[in-house]
Amino acid sequence: MRAIQAQEFGGPEVLKPVELAPPEPAAGTAVVAVHAADVLGLDVAIRRGAAAELFGVVPPYVPGDGVAGTVVAAGDGVDRRWIGRRVVSTTGARGACAERVAVPAEDLVAVPDGLDLTAAAALVHDGRTALALIEAAAVRPGERVLVVPAGSGLGLVLVQLARLAGGTVIAAARGAEQLAAATAAGATRVVDAASSDWTDQLGGPVDVVLDGVGGATGRAAFEAVASGGRHLGYSGEPGPDPDEARRRGVTPFGTEVVHLGSSGATRGLTERVLDEAAAGRIRPVIGPVFPLEGAAEAHAAFERGGLVGRALIAVEATAGLIGLVERFGQGFAAADAELLTGLWAADEDDLVHVAGERAHPLRTRAEIARYYREALGPVSSVDTAEVTDLSVEAAGDRGRAFFRFRFAGREAPGDERFDVDVRITAIARRRDDRWGLVHYHESSPGPV
């Protein structure tokens, strides 16, 4: 599979395209065909070596911690209904910049219908972090909320969630593009944090500060908090002096707010924010999108700063289509008619299924389900199922796959083994990032 690997710690130039063996699903894990990965400050810090020991990363390693994609394989103990589902997941601070990544099944979060995978990738980290911060801040209607920095992917989600909570949002960002994005996200007032007197432009004290910068900017933001207000610093920089905060009646929060601790808490926040996005109540702002081979440039752009929204790495535009073929093979290997039927598009599509010389179009998923049950019912054991010579093409919402598929086994214990090798052409259609078969043609009959 295609991947990016850092052979050593250093600058962006250490990130190189490589070919690696795809992962196999161990017990309790699932393999995700990656559609996109987000680019984080954490990724940059690990690549430099600054945070590598903390996360146990040793070169060579595949960078990246957040993905959106499609589950294509499941290990022992994992519900097979995950196969074929669109998901987001974190990957343990490494492994995301590859066509496939294995993740613990407990970390999978389903992407709801109505939300595309690119948008979901932009929310893997930003969504749950923003929701955790807003809930800790307990924003009340009418309160003035300062978000800094407001032009990043996380900052722009914070602006939207603070506004949904009833807050009046003041956004501090740098440059015209970031300020415009903050205004579009719902900020009532925007100020350029690059100016020396930016806190004088806030229009008075604020009730809540959401500070992801720290340093001199964070200290200036703390000075703007009214008595009885809250200061949430999540940059990792030292927070305000506790004695001064107590004297002024300001409640300080640190990075403990965003260190969620359990996969259950993380999943719950992620599910909620994805639902908010699917319902159209929030909209992630997607920054520059780089191809997988451009991962080094993605890191360099992040380090230069000034990006608007969340930068992403587009790993594989046809990942879902490849996953469709892989799930086809898994369905035959398990003699699973339900899984195979689930690969087909909705009934309103013009569905065609042609098995070898027995040309019999099947026009509905119900007919296809009946065909698979009849064809696979007598098969008690398929011990070999492999896809080879795979070639995929995709343009817009249409895709096509050519591959050879070999499956072997016994129809019943004691029977002679069958060994079938077929050539398959599959035509697929994509809706909301979900590929479904609409035409399938085998070059020779199946095993029964």
C-alpha positions as CSV (number, residue, x, y, z in Angstrom):
1,M,0.0,0.0,0.0
2,R,1.0,3.6,-0.4
3,A,2.1,5.4,2.7
4,I,4.3,8.2,4.1
5,Q,7.1,7.4,6.4
6,A,9.5,9.4,8.5
7,Q,12.9,7.6,8.5
8,E,14.2,10.0,11.2
9,F,13.1,13.0,13.2
10,G,13.6,16.4,11.6
11,G,12.0,18.9,9.2
12,P,9.2,18.2,6.7
13,E,11.7,16.8,4.3
14,V,12.1,13.6,6.3
15,L,8.5,12.5,5.2
16,K,8.9,10.3,2.2
17,P,6.4,8.2,0.1
18,V,6.9,4.5,0.5
19,E,5.2,1.2,-0.2
20,L,4.4,-0.9,2.8
21,A,2.5,-4.2,3.4
22,P,-1.1,-3.4,4.4
23,P,-2.1,-4.2,8.0
24,E,-4.0,-7.3,8.9
25,P,-6.8,-7.0,11.5
26,A,-5.7,-8.4,14.9
27,A,-8.2,-9.5,17.5
28,G,-10.2,-6.5,18.6
29,T,-9.2,-4.3,15.7
30,A,-10.5,-3.2,12.4
31,V,-8.8,-2.1,9.2
32,V,-9.9,1.2,7.7
33,A,-9.4,2.2,4.1
34,V,-8.4,5.8,4.6
35,H,-10.1,8.6,2.7
36,A,-8.4,11.5,4.5
37,A,-6.2,12.3,7.5
38,D,-6.0,15.6,9.4
39,V,-2.8,17.5,10.0
40,L,-2.2,18.5,13.6
41,G,0.4,20.4,15.7
42,L,0.9,17.0,17.4
43,D,2.0,15.5,14.1
44,V,4.6,18.2,13.6
45,A,5.9,18.0,17.2
46,I,6.4,14.2,16.9
47,R,8.1,14.6,13.5
48,R,10.5,17.0,15.1
49,G,11.2,14.6,17.9
50,A,9.8,16.9,20.6
51,A,6.8,14.7,21.5
52,A,8.1,11.4,20.2
53,E,9.1,9.9,23.6
54,L,5.8,10.9,25.2
55,F,3.9,8.9,22.5
56,G,6.4,6.1,22.2
57,V,7.2,6.9,18.5
58,V,10.5,5.6,17.1
59,P,11.5,6.1,13.4
60,P,10.8,4.8,10.9
61,Y,7.1,5.5,11.5
62,V,4.0,6.5,9.5
63,P,2.7,9.9,10.8
64,G,-0.8,11.0,11.6
65,D,-3.4,10.5,14.3
66,G,-6.9,11.1,12.8
67,V,-8.6,9.4,9.8
68,A,-11.9,9.2,8.1
69,G,-12.6,6.2,5.8
70,T,-14.4,2.9,5.4
71,V,-14.0,-0.3,7.4
72,V,-12.8,-3.0,5.1
73,A,-11.8,-5.8,7.5
74,A,-12.5,-6.8,11.1
75,G,-10.5,-9.0,13.5
76,D,-11.7,-11.7,15.9
77,G,-14.2,-10.4,18.4
78,V,-15.2,-7.4,16.3
79,D,-18.8,-7.0,15.1
80,R,-18.7,-7.8,11.3
81,R,-21.5,-5.2,10.8
82,W,-18.7,-2.6,11.0
83,I,-17.5,-3.8,7.6
84,G,-18.5,-1.3,4.9
85,R,-19.4,1.4,7.4
86,R,-18.0,4.9,7.0
87,V,-16.1,5.9,10.2
88,V,-13.7,8.2,11.9
89,S,-11.0,7.1,14.3
90,T,-7.8,8.2,16.0
91,T,-4.8,5.9,15.4
92,G,-2.5,6.3,18.4
93,A,-0.4,9.2,17.0
94,R,0.9,7.2,14.1
95,G,-0.3,5.3,11.0
96,A,-2.9,7.7,9.5
97,C,-0.9,8.7,6.4
98,A,-1.4,5.4,4.6
99,E,-4.0,3.7,2.4
100,R,-4.9,1.4,5.3
101,V,-4.6,1.6,9.0
102,A,-5.6,-0.8,11.8
103,V,-7.3,0.7,14.8
104,P,-9.0,-0.7,18.0
105,A,-12.6,-1.4,17.2
106,E,-13.6,0.5,20.4
107,D,-12.2,3.7,18.8
108,L,-14.4,3.5,15.7
109,V,-17.2,6.1,15.4
110,A,-19.7,5.8,12.6
111,V,-20.1,8.8,10.3
112,P,-23.8,9.7,10.0
113,D,-25.6,9.9,6.7
114,G,-25.6,13.4,5.2
115,L,-22.0,14.1,6.3
116,D,-19.2,13.5,3.8
117,L,-15.9,11.9,4.8
118,T,-13.8,14.9,4.1
119,A,-15.9,17.0,6.5
120,A,-15.8,14.2,9.0
121,A,-12.0,14.0,8.8
122,A,-11.8,17.7,9.6
123,L,-13.8,17.0,12.8
124,V,-11.9,14.0,14.1
125,H,-10.0,16.1,16.6
126,D,-11.4,19.6,16.3
127,G,-15.0,18.6,16.9
128,R,-14.6,16.7,20.1
129,T,-12.1,19.1,21.5
130,A,-14.3,22.1,20.8
131,L,-17.3,20.4,22.3
132,A,-15.3,19.5,25.5
133,L,-14.1,23.1,25.8
134,I,-17.6,24.6,25.3
135,E,-19.2,22.3,27.9
136,A,-16.4,23.0,30.4
137,A,-16.9,26.7,29.9
138,A,-20.6,26.3,30.5
139,V,-21.4,29.2,28.1
140,R,-24.7,30.9,29.0
141,P,-26.9,33.0,26.7
142,G,-25.7,36.5,26.4
143,E,-22.2,35.9,27.7
144,R,-19.3,37.4,25.8
145,V,-16.9,34.7,24.6
146,L,-13.4,35.4,23.2
147,V,-12.0,32.8,20.9
148,V,-8.2,32.9,20.2
149,P,-7.0,31.8,17.7
150,A,-10.3,31.9,15.8
151,G,-9.0,31.2,12.3
152,S,-7.8,27.6,12.8
153,G,-10.0,24.5,12.3
154,L,-10.6,24.2,16.0
155,G,-11.1,27.9,16.5
156,L,-13.8,28.1,13.8
157,V,-15.7,25.2,15.3
158,L,-15.4,26.9,18.7
159,V,-16.9,30.1,17.3
160,Q,-19.9,28.1,16.0
161,L,-20.5,26.1,19.1
162,A,-20.2,29.2,21.4
163,R,-22.8,31.0,19.2
164,L,-25.1,27.9,19.3
165,A,-24.8,28.1,23.2
166,G,-26.1,31.6,23.0
167,G,-22.8,33.4,23.5
168,T,-21.8,36.6,21.8
169,V,-18.5,35.7,20.1
170,I,-15.5,37.9,19.7
171,A,-12.9,36.3,17.4
172,A,-9.2,37.1,17.5
173,A,-7.3,35.9,14.5
174,R,-4.5,37.0,12.2
175,G,-5.0,38.3,8.7
176,A,-8.0,39.2,6.5
177,E,-8.7,35.6,5.4
178,Q,-8.9,34.3,9.0
179,L,-11.0,37.3,10.1
180,A,-13.4,36.8,7.3
181,A,-13.8,33.1,8.1
182,A,-14.5,33.9,11.7
183,T,-17.2,36.3,10.7
184,A,-18.7,33.7,8.4
185,A,-18.7,31.2,11.3
186,G,-20.8,33.6,13.4
187,A,-18.5,35.9,15.3
188,T,-20.1,39.2,16.2
189,R,-16.8,41.1,16.5
190,V,-13.4,40.2,15.0
191,V,-10.0,41.7,16.0
192,D,-6.6,41.2,14.5
193,A,-4.4,39.6,17.1
194,A,-1.4,40.8,15.2
195,S,-2.0,44.4,16.3
196,S,-0.4,45.5,19.5
197,D,-3.6,46.9,21.0
198,W,-5.9,44.1,20.0
199,T,-7.4,43.7,23.5
200,D,-8.5,47.3,23.4
201,Q,-10.7,46.4,20.4
202,L,-12.7,43.8,22.3
203,G,-15.4,46.2,23.3
204,G,-15.1,45.6,27.1
205,P,-14.4,42.6,29.4
206,V,-15.4,39.1,28.4
207,D,-17.0,36.3,30.4
208,V,-15.2,33.4,28.8
209,V,-11.8,33.1,27.1
210,L,-11.0,30.0,25.0
211,D,-7.2,30.4,24.6
212,G,-5.3,28.0,22.3
213,V,-2.2,30.3,21.9
214,G,-0.8,30.9,25.4
215,G,2.3,33.0,25.9
216,A,1.9,36.8,25.6
217,T,-1.3,36.5,23.7
218,G,-2.8,34.2,26.3
219,R,-1.8,36.5,29.1
220,A,-3.4,39.5,27.4
221,A,-6.5,37.4,26.9
222,F,-6.6,36.6,30.6
223,E,-6.4,40.2,31.5
224,A,-9.7,40.7,29.5
225,V,-11.7,38.3,31.6
226,A,-14.3,39.9,33.9
227,S,-14.7,39.0,37.5
228,G,-16.6,35.7,37.8
229,G,-15.5,34.7,34.3
230,R,-13.7,31.6,33.1
231,H,-10.3,31.2,31.3
232,L,-9.7,28.0,29.4
233,G,-6.2,27.5,28.2
234,Y,-5.6,24.5,26.0
235,S,-2.3,25.4,24.3
236,G,-0.1,23.5,26.7
237,E,1.6,26.7,27.7
238,P,1.7,27.7,31.4
239,G,-1.7,29.2,32.4
240,P,-2.5,32.3,34.5
241,D,-1.1,32.6,38.0
242,P,-3.6,30.8,40.3
243,D,-3.3,33.4,43.0
244,E,-4.1,36.2,40.6
245,A,-7.0,34.3,39.1
246,R,-8.4,33.7,42.6
247,R,-8.0,37.4,43.5
248,R,-9.9,38.5,40.4
249,G,-12.6,35.8,40.8
250,V,-11.6,34.1,37.5
251,T,-11.9,30.3,37.2
252,P,-8.9,28.9,35.2
253,F,-9.0,25.6,33.3
254,G,-6.0,23.9,31.7
255,T,-5.4,21.1,29.3
256,E,-7.2,18.6,31.5
257,V,-10.4,19.7,29.8
258,V,-9.2,18.3,26.4
259,H,-7.4,15.2,27.8
260,L,-10.5,13.1,27.8
261,G,-9.0,10.0,29.3
262,S,-11.4,7.2,28.2
263,S,-12.4,6.0,24.7
264,G,-16.1,6.2,25.9
265,A,-15.9,9.9,26.6
266,T,-14.1,10.5,23.4
267,R,-16.6,8.5,21.4
268,G,-19.6,10.2,22.9
269,L,-18.3,13.7,22.1
270,T,-17.3,12.7,18.6
271,E,-20.7,11.1,17.9
272,R,-22.5,14.3,19.1
273,V,-20.4,16.7,17.1
274,L,-20.7,14.6,13.9
275,D,-24.5,14.6,14.4
276,E,-24.4,18.4,14.8
277,A,-22.5,18.6,11.5
278,A,-24.8,16.1,9.7
279,A,-27.8,18.2,10.8
280,G,-26.2,21.4,9.4
281,R,-25.9,23.2,12.7
282,I,-22.1,23.4,12.5
283,R,-19.8,23.3,9.5
284,P,-16.1,22.4,9.6
285,V,-14.0,24.7,7.7
286,I,-11.6,22.7,5.5
287,G,-8.3,24.3,4.8
288,P,-5.8,23.2,2.1
289,V,-6.1,19.6,1.1
290,F,-2.8,17.9,0.1
291,P,-2.3,14.6,-1.7
292,L,-0.7,11.8,0.2
293,E,2.6,12.3,-1.6
294,G,2.4,16.0,-0.5
295,A,2.5,15.2,3.2
296,A,5.8,17.0,3.5
297,E,4.3,20.2,2.0
298,A,1.3,19.8,4.3
299,H,3.6,19.9,7.4
300,A,5.6,22.8,6.0
301,A,2.4,24.8,5.4
302,F,1.2,24.1,8.9
303,E,4.5,25.3,10.3
304,R,4.4,28.5,8.3
305,G,1.1,29.3,9.9
306,G,-1.7,31.5,8.7
307,L,-3.9,28.6,7.4
308,V,-7.6,29.0,7.5
309,G,-9.5,25.9,8.8
310,R,-8.1,22.4,9.1
311,A,-5.5,21.2,6.7
312,L,-6.1,17.6,5.4
313,I,-4.2,15.0,3.5
314,A,-6.4,13.2,0.9
315,V,-5.1,9.7,1.0
316,E,-7.2,7.9,-1.6
317,A,-10.1,9.2,-3.6
318,T,-11.0,5.6,-4.6
319,A,-10.5,4.1,-1.1
320,G,-14.2,3.4,-0.8
321,L,-14.3,1.7,-4.2
322,I,-11.3,-0.5,-3.3
323,G,-13.0,-1.3,0.0
324,L,-16.1,-2.3,-1.9
325,V,-14.1,-4.9,-3.8
326,E,-12.4,-6.1,-0.6
327,R,-15.8,-6.5,1.2
328,F,-17.0,-8.5,-1.8
329,G,-14.2,-11.0,-1.3
330,Q,-14.9,-11.1,2.4
331,G,-18.6,-11.8,1.8
332,F,-17.8,-14.8,-0.4
333,A,-15.2,-16.1,2.1
334,A,-17.8,-16.1,4.8
335,A,-20.6,-17.2,2.5
336,D,-22.5,-14.2,3.9
337,A,-25.4,-13.3,1.7
338,E,-26.4,-10.4,3.9
339,L,-23.0,-8.7,3.6
340,L,-22.9,-9.2,-0.2
341,T,-26.4,-7.8,-0.6
342,G,-25.3,-4.7,1.4
343,L,-22.8,-3.9,-1.3
344,W,-25.5,-3.0,-3.8
345,A,-27.0,0.5,-4.3
346,A,-30.5,1.4,-3.5
347,D,-33.5,-0.1,-5.4
348,E,-34.1,3.1,-7.3
349,D,-30.8,2.6,-9.2
350,D,-30.7,0.5,-12.4
351,L,-29.2,-2.6,-10.9
352,V,-27.8,-5.4,-13.1
353,H,-26.2,-8.7,-12.0
354,V,-24.9,-11.1,-14.6
355,A,-23.3,-14.3,-13.5
356,G,-21.3,-15.9,-16.3
357,E,-23.2,-17.1,-19.3
358,R,-26.4,-17.2,-17.2
359,A,-27.4,-13.7,-18.0
360,H,-30.2,-12.8,-15.7
361,P,-30.6,-9.2,-14.7
362,L,-31.6,-8.7,-11.1
363,R,-33.4,-5.4,-10.7
364,T,-33.9,-5.0,-7.0
365,R,-31.8,-5.7,-3.9
366,A,-34.5,-8.2,-2.8
367,E,-33.8,-10.2,-5.9
368,I,-30.1,-10.0,-5.4
369,A,-30.5,-11.1,-1.8
370,R,-32.5,-14.1,-2.9
371,Y,-29.8,-15.0,-5.5
372,Y,-27.0,-14.8,-3.0
373,R,-28.9,-17.0,-0.5
374,E,-29.6,-19.6,-3.1
375,A,-26.0,-19.5,-4.5
376,L,-24.2,-19.6,-1.1
377,G,-26.7,-21.7,0.9
378,P,-25.1,-25.1,0.0
379,V,-21.6,-23.9,0.6
380,S,-20.3,-25.0,4.0
381,S,-16.7,-24.0,3.7
382,V,-14.8,-21.4,1.6
383,D,-11.2,-21.6,2.8
384,T,-9.6,-19.5,0.0
385,A,-10.9,-16.2,-1.2
386,E,-8.5,-13.7,-2.8
387,V,-8.7,-10.7,-5.1
388,T,-5.9,-10.1,-7.5
389,D,-5.1,-7.9,-10.5
390,L,-7.2,-5.1,-9.1
391,S,-7.6,-2.0,-11.2
392,V,-10.0,0.8,-10.3
393,E,-11.1,4.0,-12.0
394,A,-13.2,6.8,-10.5
395,A,-14.5,10.1,-11.8
396,G,-17.0,12.0,-9.8
397,D,-19.8,9.8,-8.6
398,R,-19.0,6.9,-11.0
399,G,-16.5,4.2,-10.6
400,R,-15.4,0.9,-12.2
401,A,-13.3,-2.0,-10.9
402,F,-11.7,-4.8,-12.8
403,F,-10.3,-7.8,-10.8
404,R,-9.8,-11.5,-10.7
405,F,-11.4,-13.4,-7.9
406,R,-10.5,-16.9,-6.8
407,F,-12.4,-18.8,-4.2
408,A,-12.1,-22.5,-3.2
409,G,-13.5,-24.9,-0.7
410,R,-16.2,-27.6,-0.3
411,E,-19.9,-27.5,-0.7
412,A,-20.2,-30.0,2.1
413,P,-17.8,-32.0,4.3
414,G,-16.4,-35.0,2.3
415,D,-17.1,-33.4,-1.1
416,E,-14.4,-32.8,-3.6
417,R,-12.9,-29.3,-3.4
418,F,-14.1,-26.7,-5.9
419,D,-11.7,-24.0,-7.1
420,V,-13.2,-21.2,-9.1
421,D,-11.3,-18.3,-10.8
422,V,-13.5,-15.6,-12.3
423,R,-12.8,-12.3,-14.0
424,I,-15.2,-9.6,-12.7
425,T,-16.2,-6.1,-13.9
426,A,-18.0,-4.0,-11.4
427,I,-19.7,-0.7,-12.0
428,A,-20.4,1.4,-8.9
429,R,-22.1,4.7,-8.0
430,R,-21.1,6.9,-5.0
431,R,-23.7,8.8,-2.9
432,D,-22.6,10.6,0.2
433,D,-19.1,9.0,0.0
434,R,-20.7,5.5,0.0
435,W,-20.0,3.3,-3.0
436,G,-22.7,0.8,-4.1
437,L,-22.7,-1.7,-7.0
438,V,-25.1,-1.0,-9.8
439,H,-23.7,-3.5,-12.4
440,Y,-21.7,-6.7,-11.8
441,H,-20.5,-9.2,-14.4
442,E,-18.7,-12.5,-13.9
443,S,-16.8,-14.1,-16.8
444,S,-17.7,-17.6,-15.6
445,P,-20.3,-19.3,-13.4
446,G,-19.9,-19.5,-9.7
447,P,-19.4,-22.7,-7.6
448,V,-23.0,-23.9,-7.4
